[in-house]
């Protein structure tokens, strides 16, 4: 059994995009998109917290698969 390195994506186990990134390239892109979308959603929804935003995003069928995977991972980290 191979040991996971510290540069493995915690979601899928593939190698992180760079040594500075936490996720593989597709999950890193999804994470960046989530971070940039929060301010837009906050303006649209008003009093929206980041945890509530992530919860909504994790259930949104229109969100991409990788985006939902990152959102679900972030929710698990909150608990």
Beta strands, then each sheet from edge to edge (+ up, - down):
end
